[in-house]
Amino acid sequence: MLASQDHIGILKSGAGNWNKWREENKTTKPELEFAYLRSADLGGANLAGAYLDSAYLRGAYLRGADLAGANLAGANLEGADLAGARLGGANLERANFGKASLREASLENAHLYSANFAGADLAGADLTGANLEGADLGKTDLRKASLERAPLYSANLGGANLGGARFAGANLAGANLEAANLEGADLSKVTSFYKAKLDPGILSKIKAEWPEKLATFWDDTKKEWIIDTTLLEKVKSTDWHGWPEGKDHGK
């Protein structure tokens, strides 16, 4: 699908004109693929359901914008201001949010597979049910964010600030949590830490309080979580201190 130059022109004329046009054309899905919108002022714009695949939005002002259900796969939003924006159910696969502000943004059930959030501000963001498999969240600010029911398989959370974050039902199998700040984060309801990279102190805490979470993995055949009882016994033993380096991290 090619972008509509008419749609791009209306959007560039300002959020007020754009929102008026959306109101008058409710059945039209904006076609903004590959649009060049660097540093554009789109605060409060109604971009719900828009096609923004591979759009260039680096440094754009999208504070309070509605991007629910939009397709932003492969888009560049590096350094963009999306504080308070609504991105629920959006396709953000492989999108670049490096150093962007998503403070208090709504990203529930968004598709964020392999997205880049390195250095981004996600404090207080709602990522409930968001698919973050393979996402780079290294050194992000995720204080008090909701990661409940989020698949974080093989995600990078190294050095992230997760103070007070909520993880009920989250899958952290194979995730990297080294050097992450987990102060005040409730890890008791995490579904799995199977083969996750954890600092020794956190690993010891999980081993002592919730050893089954270190031996719980997803069985693709049975389509359910399984506890490896043999591994669980090893985890409980005094001489088990984690998985050998260099091993693949499975679900």
Secondary structure, DSSP 8 states (H G I E B T S, - for coil): ----HHHHHHHHT-HHHHHHHHHH-TT---B-TT-B-TT-B-TT-B-TT-B-TT-B-TT-B-TT-B-TT-B-TT-B-TT-B-TT-B-TT-B-TT-B-TT-B-TT-B-TT-B-TT-B-TT-B-TT-B-TT-B-TT-B-TT-B-TT-B-TT-B-TT-B-TT-B-TT-B-TT-B-TT-B-TT-B-TT-B-TT-SB-TT-B--HHHHHHHHHH-GGGGSEEEETTTTEEEE-HHHHHHHHSTT--S--TT-----
